[in-house]
Amino acid sequence: MSYQYTPNRFSFLPVVVKNLLIINGIMFLADLVLARFGIDLTRILGLHFFMASDFHIYQLFTYMFMHGNFWHLFFNMFALWMFGNTLENSWGPKRFLLFYVLCGLGAGLMQEGVQYIEYVTKLSNYQNVNMGGAIIPMSEYLNYMTTVGASGAVYGLLLAFGMMFPNSLIYLYFAIPIKAKWFVIGYAVIELLNGLGASGDQVAHFAHLGGMLVGLIIILIWRKKGRLY
């Protein structure tokens, strides 16, 4: 038996996308306000390396609602609206939210795995680390390995949009038309090259790829079961 969600009308801002935008905005403002009172919300809700003392399992979910700065938030939320409204209108709110959260969780787990490889291959033999000229204990350094942002979940949405609407045009820099399937492939290749190149740009490239990978798996499962549209 196949399932198809049929909305009464196309919504320009469907309920889950709208609420995700609101929650992310509120969390960003809360982070700024609480910082004035000495409360580091990113340290509490950002995703820490699982071997760090500040790690908590709930951070695999909460990190998706934290952002490093305004532009980090803006571009993630713009992409969430751009791709998410079409997907939520196609799938319905429950399936869309499930997909979004699973992609975010997958991105977080991918990032944890990459950080573990980095720890084993580069850091495990050291007891102290030189960080900006200051020598700090390894236990303290591990707490700086923190990931924030909705990017992993958003990259899952990008992957889904490219697979469901491969010939839809996306305007690169608002001017250059490119088919969604090529846009997705291009972004995946760029993220892979940046991740392997260890560019040091403080961007969790493998988390982005993790979100896309989980999105790909879900889309393939739904397609096989006839539940994609």
PyMOL CGO cylinders between C-alpha atoms (Angstrom):
from pymol import cmd
from pymol.cgo import CYLINDER

trace = [
    CYLINDER, 0.00, 0.00, 0.00, 1.39, 3.40, -0.93, 0.3, 1, 1, 1, 1, 1, 1,
    CYLINDER, 1.39, 3.40, -0.93, 0.85, 6.63, 0.94, 0.3, 1, 1, 1, 1, 1, 1,
    CYLINDER, 0.85, 6.63, 0.94, 0.51, 10.07, -0.56, 0.3, 1, 1, 1, 1, 1, 1,
    CYLINDER, 0.51, 10.07, -0.56, -0.02, 13.30, 1.30, 0.3, 1, 1, 1, 1, 1, 1,
    CYLINDER, -0.02, 13.30, 1.30, -2.34, 15.67, -0.50, 0.3, 1, 1, 1, 1, 1, 1,
    CYLINDER, -2.34, 15.67, -0.50, -2.44, 19.17, 0.99, 0.3, 1, 1, 1, 1, 1, 1,
    CYLINDER, -2.44, 19.17, 0.99, -5.59, 21.23, 0.65, 0.3, 1, 1, 1, 1, 1, 1,
    CYLINDER, -5.59, 21.23, 0.65, -3.48, 23.98, -0.89, 0.3, 1, 1, 1, 1, 1, 1,
    CYLINDER, -3.48, 23.98, -0.89, 0.17, 24.79, -1.45, 0.3, 1, 1, 1, 1, 1, 1,
    CYLINDER, 0.17, 24.79, -1.45, 1.46, 26.67, 1.56, 0.3, 1, 1, 1, 1, 1, 1,
    CYLINDER, 1.46, 26.67, 1.56, 4.14, 29.30, 1.07, 0.3, 1, 1, 1, 1, 1, 1,
    CYLINDER, 4.14, 29.30, 1.07, 5.24, 28.70, 4.68, 0.3, 1, 1, 1, 1, 1, 1,
    CYLINDER, 5.24, 28.70, 4.68, 4.07, 25.26, 5.89, 0.3, 1, 1, 1, 1, 1, 1,
    CYLINDER, 4.07, 25.26, 5.89, 3.75, 24.55, 9.59, 0.3, 1, 1, 1, 1, 1, 1,
    CYLINDER, 3.75, 24.55, 9.59, 6.96, 22.61, 10.30, 0.3, 1, 1, 1, 1, 1, 1,
    CYLINDER, 6.96, 22.61, 10.30, 9.18, 24.91, 8.25, 0.3, 1, 1, 1, 1, 1, 1,
    CYLINDER, 9.18, 24.91, 8.25, 7.59, 27.93, 9.93, 0.3, 1, 1, 1, 1, 1, 1,
    CYLINDER, 7.59, 27.93, 9.93, 8.13, 26.55, 13.42, 0.3, 1, 1, 1, 1, 1, 1,
    CYLINDER, 8.13, 26.55, 13.42, 11.71, 25.49, 12.66, 0.3, 1, 1, 1, 1, 1, 1,
    CYLINDER, 11.71, 25.49, 12.66, 12.44, 29.04, 11.49, 0.3, 1, 1, 1, 1, 1, 1,
    CYLINDER, 12.44, 29.04, 11.49, 10.92, 30.47, 14.65, 0.3, 1, 1, 1, 1, 1, 1,
    CYLINDER, 10.92, 30.47, 14.65, 12.71, 28.06, 17.01, 0.3, 1, 1, 1, 1, 1, 1,
    CYLINDER, 12.71, 28.06, 17.01, 16.09, 28.65, 15.36, 0.3, 1, 1, 1, 1, 1, 1,
    CYLINDER, 16.09, 28.65, 15.36, 15.58, 32.39, 15.55, 0.3, 1, 1, 1, 1, 1, 1,
    CYLINDER, 15.58, 32.39, 15.55, 14.57, 32.24, 19.22, 0.3, 1, 1, 1, 1, 1, 1,
    CYLINDER, 14.57, 32.24, 19.22, 17.57, 30.07, 20.10, 0.3, 1, 1, 1, 1, 1, 1,
    CYLINDER, 17.57, 30.07, 20.10, 19.94, 32.47, 18.34, 0.3, 1, 1, 1, 1, 1, 1,
    CYLINDER, 19.94, 32.47, 18.34, 18.54, 35.43, 20.27, 0.3, 1, 1, 1, 1, 1, 1,
    CYLINDER, 18.54, 35.43, 20.27, 18.59, 33.45, 23.52, 0.3, 1, 1, 1, 1, 1, 1,
    CYLINDER, 18.59, 33.45, 23.52, 22.26, 32.64, 22.95, 0.3, 1, 1, 1, 1, 1, 1,
    CYLINDER, 22.26, 32.64, 22.95, 23.06, 36.35, 22.53, 0.3, 1, 1, 1, 1, 1, 1,
    CYLINDER, 23.06, 36.35, 22.53, 21.04, 37.44, 25.56, 0.3, 1, 1, 1, 1, 1, 1,
    CYLINDER, 21.04, 37.44, 25.56, 22.24, 34.72, 27.94, 0.3, 1, 1, 1, 1, 1, 1,
    CYLINDER, 22.24, 34.72, 27.94, 25.86, 35.41, 27.00, 0.3, 1, 1, 1, 1, 1, 1,
    CYLINDER, 25.86, 35.41, 27.00, 25.45, 38.80, 28.69, 0.3, 1, 1, 1, 1, 1, 1,
    CYLINDER, 25.45, 38.80, 28.69, 24.74, 36.94, 31.93, 0.3, 1, 1, 1, 1, 1, 1,
    CYLINDER, 24.74, 36.94, 31.93, 27.70, 34.61, 31.60, 0.3, 1, 1, 1, 1, 1, 1,
    CYLINDER, 27.70, 34.61, 31.60, 25.69, 31.64, 30.30, 0.3, 1, 1, 1, 1, 1, 1,
    CYLINDER, 25.69, 31.64, 30.30, 27.22, 29.92, 27.28, 0.3, 1, 1, 1, 1, 1, 1,
    CYLINDER, 27.22, 29.92, 27.28, 24.26, 28.25, 25.58, 0.3, 1, 1, 1, 1, 1, 1,
    CYLINDER, 24.26, 28.25, 25.58, 26.47, 26.87, 22.83, 0.3, 1, 1, 1, 1, 1, 1,
    CYLINDER, 26.47, 26.87, 22.83, 28.53, 25.02, 25.42, 0.3, 1, 1, 1, 1, 1, 1,
    CYLINDER, 28.53, 25.02, 25.42, 25.35, 23.51, 26.84, 0.3, 1, 1, 1, 1, 1, 1,
    CYLINDER, 25.35, 23.51, 26.84, 23.46, 22.69, 23.63, 0.3, 1, 1, 1, 1, 1, 1,
    CYLINDER, 23.46, 22.69, 23.63, 26.20, 22.47, 20.97, 0.3, 1, 1, 1, 1, 1, 1,
    CYLINDER, 26.20, 22.47, 20.97, 27.39, 19.00, 19.98, 0.3, 1, 1, 1, 1, 1, 1,
    CYLINDER, 27.39, 19.00, 19.98, 30.63, 18.17, 21.79, 0.3, 1, 1, 1, 1, 1, 1,
    CYLINDER, 30.63, 18.17, 21.79, 33.01, 15.36, 20.91, 0.3, 1, 1, 1, 1, 1, 1,
    CYLINDER, 33.01, 15.36, 20.91, 31.69, 12.26, 22.69, 0.3, 1, 1, 1, 1, 1, 1,
    CYLINDER, 31.69, 12.26, 22.69, 34.93, 11.80, 24.67, 0.3, 1, 1, 1, 1, 1, 1,
    CYLINDER, 34.93, 11.80, 24.67, 34.76, 15.35, 26.05, 0.3, 1, 1, 1, 1, 1, 1,
    CYLINDER, 34.76, 15.35, 26.05, 33.48, 16.05, 29.55, 0.3, 1, 1, 1, 1, 1, 1,
    CYLINDER, 33.48, 16.05, 29.55, 30.88, 18.50, 28.21, 0.3, 1, 1, 1, 1, 1, 1,
    CYLINDER, 30.88, 18.50, 28.21, 29.26, 15.91, 25.91, 0.3, 1, 1, 1, 1, 1, 1,
    CYLINDER, 29.26, 15.91, 25.91, 25.64, 14.91, 26.53, 0.3, 1, 1, 1, 1, 1, 1,
    CYLINDER, 25.64, 14.91, 26.53, 23.54, 12.65, 24.33, 0.3, 1, 1, 1, 1, 1, 1,
    CYLINDER, 23.54, 12.65, 24.33, 20.79, 15.26, 23.94, 0.3, 1, 1, 1, 1, 1, 1,
    CYLINDER, 20.79, 15.26, 23.94, 23.27, 17.47, 22.09, 0.3, 1, 1, 1, 1, 1, 1,
    CYLINDER, 23.27, 17.47, 22.09, 22.84, 15.25, 19.00, 0.3, 1, 1, 1, 1, 1, 1,
    CYLINDER, 22.84, 15.25, 19.00, 19.44, 16.91, 18.71, 0.3, 1, 1, 1, 1, 1, 1,
    CYLINDER, 19.44, 16.91, 18.71, 19.90, 20.35, 20.25, 0.3, 1, 1, 1, 1, 1, 1,
    CYLINDER, 19.90, 20.35, 20.25, 22.98, 21.29, 18.20, 0.3, 1, 1, 1, 1, 1, 1,
    CYLINDER, 22.98, 21.29, 18.20, 20.73, 21.65, 15.15, 0.3, 1, 1, 1, 1, 1, 1,
    CYLINDER, 20.73, 21.65, 15.15, 19.16, 24.76, 16.70, 0.3, 1, 1, 1, 1, 1, 1,
    CYLINDER, 19.16, 24.76, 16.70, 22.38, 26.58, 17.57, 0.3, 1, 1, 1, 1, 1, 1,
    CYLINDER, 22.38, 26.58, 17.57, 24.34, 28.80, 15.17, 0.3, 1, 1, 1, 1, 1, 1,
    CYLINDER, 24.34, 28.80, 15.17, 27.71, 30.50, 15.31, 0.3, 1, 1, 1, 1, 1, 1,
    CYLINDER, 27.71, 30.50, 15.31, 26.68, 33.90, 13.93, 0.3, 1, 1, 1, 1, 1, 1,
    CYLINDER, 26.68, 33.90, 13.93, 23.89, 35.71, 12.10, 0.3, 1, 1, 1, 1, 1, 1,
    CYLINDER, 23.89, 35.71, 12.10, 25.01, 34.73, 8.60, 0.3, 1, 1, 1, 1, 1, 1,
    CYLINDER, 25.01, 34.73, 8.60, 25.35, 31.08, 9.59, 0.3, 1, 1, 1, 1, 1, 1,
    CYLINDER, 25.35, 31.08, 9.59, 21.74, 31.25, 10.78, 0.3, 1, 1, 1, 1, 1, 1,
    CYLINDER, 21.74, 31.25, 10.78, 20.51, 33.27, 7.79, 0.3, 1, 1, 1, 1, 1, 1,
    CYLINDER, 20.51, 33.27, 7.79, 21.84, 31.01, 5.06, 0.3, 1, 1, 1, 1, 1, 1,
    CYLINDER, 21.84, 31.01, 5.06, 20.68, 27.85, 6.81, 0.3, 1, 1, 1, 1, 1, 1,
    CYLINDER, 20.68, 27.85, 6.81, 17.21, 29.26, 7.34, 0.3, 1, 1, 1, 1, 1, 1,
    CYLINDER, 17.21, 29.26, 7.34, 17.01, 30.56, 3.79, 0.3, 1, 1, 1, 1, 1, 1,
    CYLINDER, 17.01, 30.56, 3.79, 17.88, 27.09, 2.47, 0.3, 1, 1, 1, 1, 1, 1,
    CYLINDER, 17.88, 27.09, 2.47, 15.41, 25.50, 4.90, 0.3, 1, 1, 1, 1, 1, 1,
    CYLINDER, 15.41, 25.50, 4.90, 12.64, 27.69, 3.52, 0.3, 1, 1, 1, 1, 1, 1,
    CYLINDER, 12.64, 27.69, 3.52, 13.78, 27.37, -0.10, 0.3, 1, 1, 1, 1, 1, 1,
    CYLINDER, 13.78, 27.37, -0.10, 13.82, 23.56, -0.21, 0.3, 1, 1, 1, 1, 1, 1,
    CYLINDER, 13.82, 23.56, -0.21, 11.76, 22.71, 2.84, 0.3, 1, 1, 1, 1, 1, 1,
    CYLINDER, 11.76, 22.71, 2.84, 8.50, 24.33, 1.81, 0.3, 1, 1, 1, 1, 1, 1,
    CYLINDER, 8.50, 24.33, 1.81, 8.26, 22.26, -1.39, 0.3, 1, 1, 1, 1, 1, 1,
    CYLINDER, 8.26, 22.26, -1.39, 9.20, 19.04, 0.43, 0.3, 1, 1, 1, 1, 1, 1,
    CYLINDER, 9.20, 19.04, 0.43, 6.79, 19.59, 3.31, 0.3, 1, 1, 1, 1, 1, 1,
    CYLINDER, 6.79, 19.59, 3.31, 3.99, 20.40, 0.88, 0.3, 1, 1, 1, 1, 1, 1,
    CYLINDER, 3.99, 20.40, 0.88, 4.79, 17.12, -0.91, 0.3, 1, 1, 1, 1, 1, 1,
    CYLINDER, 4.79, 17.12, -0.91, 5.24, 14.87, 2.12, 0.3, 1, 1, 1, 1, 1, 1,
    CYLINDER, 5.24, 14.87, 2.12, 3.17, 16.43, 4.84, 0.3, 1, 1, 1, 1, 1, 1,
    CYLINDER, 3.17, 16.43, 4.84, 4.40, 17.77, 8.18, 0.3, 1, 1, 1, 1, 1, 1,
    CYLINDER, 4.40, 17.77, 8.18, 5.05, 14.47, 9.99, 0.3, 1, 1, 1, 1, 1, 1,
    CYLINDER, 5.05, 14.47, 9.99, 7.17, 12.87, 7.30, 0.3, 1, 1, 1, 1, 1, 1,
    CYLINDER, 7.17, 12.87, 7.30, 9.00, 16.10, 6.63, 0.3, 1, 1, 1, 1, 1, 1,
    CYLINDER, 9.00, 16.10, 6.63, 9.88, 16.58, 10.30, 0.3, 1, 1, 1, 1, 1, 1,
    CYLINDER, 9.88, 16.58, 10.30, 11.01, 12.95, 10.58, 0.3, 1, 1, 1, 1, 1, 1,
    CYLINDER, 11.01, 12.95, 10.58, 13.26, 13.36, 7.54, 0.3, 1, 1, 1, 1, 1, 1,
    CYLINDER, 13.26, 13.36, 7.54, 14.71, 16.64, 8.81, 0.3, 1, 1, 1, 1, 1, 1,
    CYLINDER, 14.71, 16.64, 8.81, 15.51, 15.31, 12.28, 0.3, 1, 1, 1, 1, 1, 1,
    CYLINDER, 15.51, 15.31, 12.28, 17.01, 12.05, 11.01, 0.3, 1, 1, 1, 1, 1, 1,
    CYLINDER, 17.01, 12.05, 11.01, 19.27, 13.93, 8.60, 0.3, 1, 1, 1, 1, 1, 1,
    CYLINDER, 19.27, 13.93, 8.60, 20.39, 16.19, 11.44, 0.3, 1, 1, 1, 1, 1, 1,
    CYLINDER, 20.39, 16.19, 11.44, 21.09, 13.21, 13.68, 0.3, 1, 1, 1, 1, 1, 1,
    CYLINDER, 21.09, 13.21, 13.68, 23.01, 11.48, 10.90, 0.3, 1, 1, 1, 1, 1, 1,
    CYLINDER, 23.01, 11.48, 10.90, 25.09, 14.60, 10.33, 0.3, 1, 1, 1, 1, 1, 1,
    CYLINDER, 25.09, 14.60, 10.33, 25.93, 14.77, 14.02, 0.3, 1, 1, 1, 1, 1, 1,
    CYLINDER, 25.93, 14.77, 14.02, 26.95, 11.12, 14.16, 0.3, 1, 1, 1, 1, 1, 1,
    CYLINDER, 26.95, 11.12, 14.16, 29.12, 11.54, 11.06, 0.3, 1, 1, 1, 1, 1, 1,
    CYLINDER, 29.12, 11.54, 11.06, 30.85, 14.51, 12.67, 0.3, 1, 1, 1, 1, 1, 1,
    CYLINDER, 30.85, 14.51, 12.67, 31.46, 12.50, 15.84, 0.3, 1, 1, 1, 1, 1, 1,
    CYLINDER, 31.46, 12.50, 15.84, 33.02, 9.72, 13.78, 0.3, 1, 1, 1, 1, 1, 1,
    CYLINDER, 33.02, 9.72, 13.78, 35.30, 12.11, 11.90, 0.3, 1, 1, 1, 1, 1, 1,
    CYLINDER, 35.30, 12.11, 11.90, 36.38, 13.75, 15.15, 0.3, 1, 1, 1, 1, 1, 1,
    CYLINDER, 36.38, 13.75, 15.15, 37.17, 10.35, 16.63, 0.3, 1, 1, 1, 1, 1, 1,
    CYLINDER, 37.17, 10.35, 16.63, 39.38, 9.52, 13.66, 0.3, 1, 1, 1, 1, 1, 1,
    CYLINDER, 39.38, 9.52, 13.66, 41.12, 12.86, 14.10, 0.3, 1, 1, 1, 1, 1, 1,
    CYLINDER, 41.12, 12.86, 14.10, 41.61, 12.16, 17.80, 0.3, 1, 1, 1, 1, 1, 1,
    CYLINDER, 41.61, 12.16, 17.80, 43.05, 8.67, 17.25, 0.3, 1, 1, 1, 1, 1, 1,
    CYLINDER, 43.05, 8.67, 17.25, 45.36, 9.67, 14.40, 0.3, 1, 1, 1, 1, 1, 1,
    CYLINDER, 45.36, 9.67, 14.40, 46.54, 13.08, 15.64, 0.3, 1, 1, 1, 1, 1, 1,
    CYLINDER, 46.54, 13.08, 15.64, 45.74, 13.77, 19.28, 0.3, 1, 1, 1, 1, 1, 1,
    CYLINDER, 45.74, 13.77, 19.28, 45.63, 10.63, 21.38, 0.3, 1, 1, 1, 1, 1, 1,
    CYLINDER, 45.63, 10.63, 21.38, 49.39, 10.60, 22.07, 0.3, 1, 1, 1, 1, 1, 1,
    CYLINDER, 49.39, 10.60, 22.07, 49.39, 14.13, 23.51, 0.3, 1, 1, 1, 1, 1, 1,
    CYLINDER, 49.39, 14.13, 23.51, 48.49, 15.16, 27.05, 0.3, 1, 1, 1, 1, 1, 1,
    CYLINDER, 48.49, 15.16, 27.05, 48.56, 18.89, 26.28, 0.3, 1, 1, 1, 1, 1, 1,
    CYLINDER, 48.56, 18.89, 26.28, 47.77, 21.00, 23.22, 0.3, 1, 1, 1, 1, 1, 1,
    CYLINDER, 47.77, 21.00, 23.22, 49.12, 24.35, 22.06, 0.3, 1, 1, 1, 1, 1, 1,
    CYLINDER, 49.12, 24.35, 22.06, 46.02, 26.42, 21.36, 0.3, 1, 1, 1, 1, 1, 1,
    CYLINDER, 46.02, 26.42, 21.36, 46.71, 29.93, 20.17, 0.3, 1, 1, 1, 1, 1, 1,
    CYLINDER, 46.71, 29.93, 20.17, 49.96, 30.07, 22.10, 0.3, 1, 1, 1, 1, 1, 1,
    CYLINDER, 49.96, 30.07, 22.10, 48.43, 28.72, 25.32, 0.3, 1, 1, 1, 1, 1, 1,
    CYLINDER, 48.43, 28.72, 25.32, 49.19, 25.21, 26.51, 0.3, 1, 1, 1, 1, 1, 1,
    CYLINDER, 49.19, 25.21, 26.51, 46.00, 23.51, 27.69, 0.3, 1, 1, 1, 1, 1, 1,
    CYLINDER, 46.00, 23.51, 27.69, 45.27, 19.94, 28.87, 0.3, 1, 1, 1, 1, 1, 1,
    CYLINDER, 45.27, 19.94, 28.87, 43.88, 17.52, 26.29, 0.3, 1, 1, 1, 1, 1, 1,
    CYLINDER, 43.88, 17.52, 26.29, 40.75, 17.09, 28.42, 0.3, 1, 1, 1, 1, 1, 1,
    CYLINDER, 40.75, 17.09, 28.42, 40.05, 20.80, 28.10, 0.3, 1, 1, 1, 1, 1, 1,
    CYLINDER, 40.05, 20.80, 28.10, 40.91, 20.92, 24.39, 0.3, 1, 1, 1, 1, 1, 1,
    CYLINDER, 40.91, 20.92, 24.39, 38.38, 18.19, 23.60, 0.3, 1, 1, 1, 1, 1, 1,
    CYLINDER, 38.38, 18.19, 23.60, 35.60, 20.44, 24.86, 0.3, 1, 1, 1, 1, 1, 1,
    CYLINDER, 35.60, 20.44, 24.86, 36.45, 22.95, 22.11, 0.3, 1, 1, 1, 1, 1, 1,
    CYLINDER, 36.45, 22.95, 22.11, 35.54, 20.36, 19.46, 0.3, 1, 1, 1, 1, 1, 1,
    CYLINDER, 35.54, 20.36, 19.46, 31.97, 21.59, 19.23, 0.3, 1, 1, 1, 1, 1, 1,
    CYLINDER, 31.97, 21.59, 19.23, 29.55, 21.48, 16.29, 0.3, 1, 1, 1, 1, 1, 1,
    CYLINDER, 29.55, 21.48, 16.29, 26.53, 23.75, 15.82, 0.3, 1, 1, 1, 1, 1, 1,
    CYLINDER, 26.53, 23.75, 15.82, 24.06, 24.48, 13.03, 0.3, 1, 1, 1, 1, 1, 1,
    CYLINDER, 24.06, 24.48, 13.03, 21.19, 23.11, 11.00, 0.3, 1, 1, 1, 1, 1, 1,
    CYLINDER, 21.19, 23.11, 11.00, 23.45, 22.60, 7.97, 0.3, 1, 1, 1, 1, 1, 1,
    CYLINDER, 23.45, 22.60, 7.97, 23.48, 18.79, 8.15, 0.3, 1, 1, 1, 1, 1, 1,
    CYLINDER, 23.48, 18.79, 8.15, 19.67, 18.61, 8.15, 0.3, 1, 1, 1, 1, 1, 1,
    CYLINDER, 19.67, 18.61, 8.15, 19.49, 21.28, 5.44, 0.3, 1, 1, 1, 1, 1, 1,
    CYLINDER, 19.49, 21.28, 5.44, 21.90, 19.36, 3.22, 0.3, 1, 1, 1, 1, 1, 1,
    CYLINDER, 21.90, 19.36, 3.22, 19.58, 16.38, 3.59, 0.3, 1, 1, 1, 1, 1, 1,
    CYLINDER, 19.58, 16.38, 3.59, 16.74, 18.57, 2.30, 0.3, 1, 1, 1, 1, 1, 1,
    CYLINDER, 16.74, 18.57, 2.30, 18.91, 19.69, -0.60, 0.3, 1, 1, 1, 1, 1, 1,
    CYLINDER, 18.91, 19.69, -0.60, 19.61, 16.06, -1.50, 0.3, 1, 1, 1, 1, 1, 1,
    CYLINDER, 19.61, 16.06, -1.50, 15.91, 15.18, -1.30, 0.3, 1, 1, 1, 1, 1, 1,
    CYLINDER, 15.91, 15.18, -1.30, 14.92, 18.14, -3.47, 0.3, 1, 1, 1, 1, 1, 1,
    CYLINDER, 14.92, 18.14, -3.47, 17.50, 17.18, -6.09, 0.3, 1, 1, 1, 1, 1, 1,
    CYLINDER, 17.50, 17.18, -6.09, 16.25, 13.59, -6.20, 0.3, 1, 1, 1, 1, 1, 1,
    CYLINDER, 16.25, 13.59, -6.20, 12.55, 14.43, -6.26, 0.3, 1, 1, 1, 1, 1, 1,
    CYLINDER, 12.55, 14.43, -6.26, 12.71, 17.41, -8.60, 0.3, 1, 1, 1, 1, 1, 1,
    CYLINDER, 12.71, 17.41, -8.60, 15.96, 16.81, -10.54, 0.3, 1, 1, 1, 1, 1, 1,
    CYLINDER, 15.96, 16.81, -10.54, 15.15, 19.09, -13.46, 0.3, 1, 1, 1, 1, 1, 1,
    CYLINDER, 15.15, 19.09, -13.46, 13.88, 22.03, -11.44, 0.3, 1, 1, 1, 1, 1, 1,
    CYLINDER, 13.88, 22.03, -11.44, 16.00, 25.12, -11.91, 0.3, 1, 1, 1, 1, 1, 1,
    CYLINDER, 16.00, 25.12, -11.91, 17.94, 26.63, -9.04, 0.3, 1, 1, 1, 1, 1, 1,
    CYLINDER, 17.94, 26.63, -9.04, 19.41, 30.07, -9.61, 0.3, 1, 1, 1, 1, 1, 1,
    CYLINDER, 19.41, 30.07, -9.61, 23.00, 30.16, -8.42, 0.3, 1, 1, 1, 1, 1, 1,
    CYLINDER, 23.00, 30.16, -8.42, 23.77, 33.60, -6.97, 0.3, 1, 1, 1, 1, 1, 1,
    CYLINDER, 23.77, 33.60, -6.97, 20.19, 34.46, -7.96, 0.3, 1, 1, 1, 1, 1, 1,
    CYLINDER, 20.19, 34.46, -7.96, 21.25, 34.73, -11.60, 0.3, 1, 1, 1, 1, 1, 1,
    CYLINDER, 21.25, 34.73, -11.60, 22.73, 31.50, -13.02, 0.3, 1, 1, 1, 1, 1, 1,
    CYLINDER, 22.73, 31.50, -13.02, 20.16, 28.74, -13.69, 0.3, 1, 1, 1, 1, 1, 1,
    CYLINDER, 20.16, 28.74, -13.69, 21.26, 25.19, -12.93, 0.3, 1, 1, 1, 1, 1, 1,
    CYLINDER, 21.26, 25.19, -12.93, 19.23, 21.98, -12.70, 0.3, 1, 1, 1, 1, 1, 1,
    CYLINDER, 19.23, 21.98, -12.70, 18.72, 20.74, -9.15, 0.3, 1, 1, 1, 1, 1, 1,
    CYLINDER, 18.72, 20.74, -9.15, 20.40, 17.39, -9.80, 0.3, 1, 1, 1, 1, 1, 1,
    CYLINDER, 20.40, 17.39, -9.80, 23.63, 19.05, -10.94, 0.3, 1, 1, 1, 1, 1, 1,
    CYLINDER, 23.63, 19.05, -10.94, 23.45, 21.55, -8.10, 0.3, 1, 1, 1, 1, 1, 1,
    CYLINDER, 23.45, 21.55, -8.10, 23.26, 18.72, -5.56, 0.3, 1, 1, 1, 1, 1, 1,
    CYLINDER, 23.26, 18.72, -5.56, 26.05, 16.72, -7.15, 0.3, 1, 1, 1, 1, 1, 1,
    CYLINDER, 26.05, 16.72, -7.15, 28.25, 19.81, -7.32, 0.3, 1, 1, 1, 1, 1, 1,
    CYLINDER, 28.25, 19.81, -7.32, 27.69, 20.65, -3.66, 0.3, 1, 1, 1, 1, 1, 1,
    CYLINDER, 27.69, 20.65, -3.66, 28.41, 17.06, -2.61, 0.3, 1, 1, 1, 1, 1, 1,
    CYLINDER, 28.41, 17.06, -2.61, 31.69, 17.04, -4.53, 0.3, 1, 1, 1, 1, 1, 1,
    CYLINDER, 31.69, 17.04, -4.53, 32.71, 20.42, -3.07, 0.3, 1, 1, 1, 1, 1, 1,
    CYLINDER, 32.71, 20.42, -3.07, 31.96, 19.26, 0.48, 0.3, 1, 1, 1, 1, 1, 1,
    CYLINDER, 31.96, 19.26, 0.48, 33.92, 16.04, -0.04, 0.3, 1, 1, 1, 1, 1, 1,
    CYLINDER, 33.92, 16.04, -0.04, 36.95, 17.85, -1.45, 0.3, 1, 1, 1, 1, 1, 1,
    CYLINDER, 36.95, 17.85, -1.45, 36.87, 20.46, 1.31, 0.3, 1, 1, 1, 1, 1, 1,
    CYLINDER, 36.87, 20.46, 1.31, 36.56, 17.76, 3.95, 0.3, 1, 1, 1, 1, 1, 1,
    CYLINDER, 36.56, 17.76, 3.95, 39.43, 15.70, 2.58, 0.3, 1, 1, 1, 1, 1, 1,
    CYLINDER, 39.43, 15.70, 2.58, 41.51, 18.80, 2.02, 0.3, 1, 1, 1, 1, 1, 1,
    CYLINDER, 41.51, 18.80, 2.02, 41.43, 19.71, 5.71, 0.3, 1, 1, 1, 1, 1, 1,
    CYLINDER, 41.43, 19.71, 5.71, 40.98, 23.35, 4.75, 0.3, 1, 1, 1, 1, 1, 1,
    CYLINDER, 40.98, 23.35, 4.75, 40.84, 24.53, 8.37, 0.3, 1, 1, 1, 1, 1, 1,
    CYLINDER, 40.84, 24.53, 8.37, 37.83, 26.74, 7.68, 0.3, 1, 1, 1, 1, 1, 1,
    CYLINDER, 37.83, 26.74, 7.68, 36.02, 25.56, 10.83, 0.3, 1, 1, 1, 1, 1, 1,
    CYLINDER, 36.02, 25.56, 10.83, 33.18, 24.14, 8.70, 0.3, 1, 1, 1, 1, 1, 1,
    CYLINDER, 33.18, 24.14, 8.70, 31.89, 20.62, 9.44, 0.3, 1, 1, 1, 1, 1, 1,
    CYLINDER, 31.89, 20.62, 9.44, 32.03, 19.39, 5.84, 0.3, 1, 1, 1, 1, 1, 1,
    CYLINDER, 32.03, 19.39, 5.84, 31.62, 15.73, 6.75, 0.3, 1, 1, 1, 1, 1, 1,
    CYLINDER, 31.62, 15.73, 6.75, 28.55, 16.59, 8.84, 0.3, 1, 1, 1, 1, 1, 1,
    CYLINDER, 28.55, 16.59, 8.84, 27.03, 18.04, 5.67, 0.3, 1, 1, 1, 1, 1, 1,
    CYLINDER, 27.03, 18.04, 5.67, 27.86, 14.83, 3.83, 0.3, 1, 1, 1, 1, 1, 1,
    CYLINDER, 27.86, 14.83, 3.83, 26.41, 12.82, 6.70, 0.3, 1, 1, 1, 1, 1, 1,
    CYLINDER, 26.41, 12.82, 6.70, 23.11, 14.65, 6.35, 0.3, 1, 1, 1, 1, 1, 1,
    CYLINDER, 23.11, 14.65, 6.35, 23.09, 14.00, 2.62, 0.3, 1, 1, 1, 1, 1, 1,
    CYLINDER, 23.09, 14.00, 2.62, 23.94, 10.32, 3.13, 0.3, 1, 1, 1, 1, 1, 1,
    CYLINDER, 23.94, 10.32, 3.13, 21.11, 9.76, 5.58, 0.3, 1, 1, 1, 1, 1, 1,
    CYLINDER, 21.11, 9.76, 5.58, 18.78, 11.68, 3.27, 0.3, 1, 1, 1, 1, 1, 1,
    CYLINDER, 18.78, 11.68, 3.27, 19.82, 9.47, 0.36, 0.3, 1, 1, 1, 1, 1, 1,
    CYLINDER, 19.82, 9.47, 0.36, 19.13, 6.29, 2.36, 0.3, 1, 1, 1, 1, 1, 1,
    CYLINDER, 19.13, 6.29, 2.36, 15.69, 7.51, 3.42, 0.3, 1, 1, 1, 1, 1, 1,
    CYLINDER, 15.69, 7.51, 3.42, 14.75, 8.61, -0.10, 0.3, 1, 1, 1, 1, 1, 1,
    CYLINDER, 14.75, 8.61, -0.10, 15.81, 5.24, -1.54, 0.3, 1, 1, 1, 1, 1, 1,
    CYLINDER, 15.81, 5.24, -1.54, 13.77, 3.38, 1.10, 0.3, 1, 1, 1, 1, 1, 1,
    CYLINDER, 13.77, 3.38, 1.10, 10.70, 5.54, 0.51, 0.3, 1, 1, 1, 1, 1, 1,
    CYLINDER, 10.70, 5.54, 0.51, 11.09, 5.19, -3.25, 0.3, 1, 1, 1, 1, 1, 1,
    CYLINDER, 11.09, 5.19, -3.25, 11.27, 1.40, -2.99, 0.3, 1, 1, 1, 1, 1, 1,
    CYLINDER, 11.27, 1.40, -2.99, 8.11, 1.36, -0.86, 0.3, 1, 1, 1, 1, 1, 1,
    CYLINDER, 8.11, 1.36, -0.86, 6.30, 3.74, -3.20, 0.3, 1, 1, 1, 1, 1, 1,
    CYLINDER, 6.30, 3.74, -3.20, 6.01, 6.46, -0.54, 0.3, 1, 1, 1, 1, 1, 1,
    CYLINDER, 6.01, 6.46, -0.54, 8.22, 9.13, -2.05, 0.3, 1, 1, 1, 1, 1, 1,
    CYLINDER, 8.22, 9.13, -2.05, 5.45, 11.29, -3.52, 0.3, 1, 1, 1, 1, 1, 1,
]
cmd.load_cgo(trace, "trace")
